[in-house]
Amino acid sequence: MLRRPHIIIFNPDEMRMDTMGHMGNPAASTPFLDRFAKEEAVSFRHAACQNPVCVPSRCSFFTGLYPHVHGHRTMAHLLRPGESSLFSELKRADYYVWMNSRNDLYAAQYPGWVEENADEIFYGGDAKPAPGPENPGIRGTVGDKNFYSHFEGRLMTDEEGRNYSRDDEAVDAAIHRLLHPVDERPMCVFVGLMWPHTPYAAEEPYYSSIDRSKLPPRVRPEECCGKPLMEERLRKLQHMEGYTEEDWDELRAAYLAMCSKVDVQFERLCSALKEAGIYDDCAIFFLSDHGDFAGDYGLPEKAQNCFEDCLVNVPFLIKPPAGEAVDPGISESLVELVDFYATAMDYAGVTPDHTHFGRSLRPVIANRGLSLRRYVFCEGGRMPGETHCDESHINGPQGSPKSFVYWPRQTAQREDLTHGKGTMIRDLRYKYISRPDSGDDEFYDLETDPQERYNVIDDPRYEAQIARMRREQLRWYQATCDVVPLDFDQRFNEEMLWSMMKHNAQNEREAVLIRERIHAGDKMPHVMEALRKFRENGSA
């Protein structure tokens, strides 16, 4: 094994945990991930992302910091110059960092900043555009049931029988680099996919591989009570009342079909690692940034301030390099995506350059019976009056046009109470969500109500548990509200120090000594100590 392992990161977008067969979904088709979890990796059943949308989640798990620490809790505040991340730290530690451009991580308005964080970035876009849906008019017009559904259905294939997407292009580019490394440095390879992000669409053989009759029961909104205002507003704005159960099943099946293709793409990457002869030398991470409603609660896509498990419980699988202890299978331990950062840095043997809140999962990977966390956390939404969360910076004061598929969500996000800030704390049995602006808190007993249908925040039987979780949430915020940089600032420049110390000089030689010591970077007590010794030696 290499002294330092290769770090391989495979990052699908918007994939929820229960899209994998080994997590109990009988309709899922992920044979490689299932075998990977059974034989070589640890798959975490209770892995929580720290924000239910892309940018804040990625800014969190690539730094080990929670979204609130540096304000990375919006789609419009990415990492800026001066902020380090896993990639920049591994690059400084002499890793060869390769990534494709689908990372939603670095602020693009700073020239050279994106490129500064990697040795090589694959932008792609050179392949012929993939064929579209078989029914290009399926969306219809405003008011039709599919107009805001994000559903496109079966995709066509080209003359070679493929629907070659930008994801395929990125996977192929990563494979090329793995098979043809630039030099002898260990590699950090990041493959960020668009799928299974909406629109819900897949080509054959994936589209027909999902047995609709095996789909688990959908969580229907009419079965629920006490759910967040955002979900009610989205349902009203999306006008999907005409959707039948057959329609929902088709949408859900398309989503699982996309995950099935992701499974095949991941298998291709792992096969390339074996072909390159470096598979055993790799720490391999498979994780998504957040989940997707995919029909549950009568909704497609996601919402930034909702915290059901379908949105915040994500796939997270880790295979350590050969020689490291591993107990393959499913872990029931609560983990967070900030733990990805800590674990990758631990395997790489690189000391983080900033305070962070991740915990290395090496002990749990070696023994799945261990548990490192009692609680996990997620946060989203915005404070009243904030405008940087509702995408008005993109769409102007009038909002987005009704023709835009995201019009319902962006419209709802412009409403202060609807888009109000929320914070989730969860243990293995209970989930509490605080909403300070609206006061519409939520509490779920996941043992009796695993699909979070019934908000029991006002049930007196849970008063003690609710009070406990409120206390723990406050303690978490107090413990993580900020970080102090690991380097130190100078309070005084040379002229400031000289102005404060020059009266101590009794002659020109002492004045020169003080000046020299200040210029050398000595602190005030050390300058005074040098002056004392100078005088003791009779040099005055």
Disulfide bonds with the S-S distance in Angstrom:
none
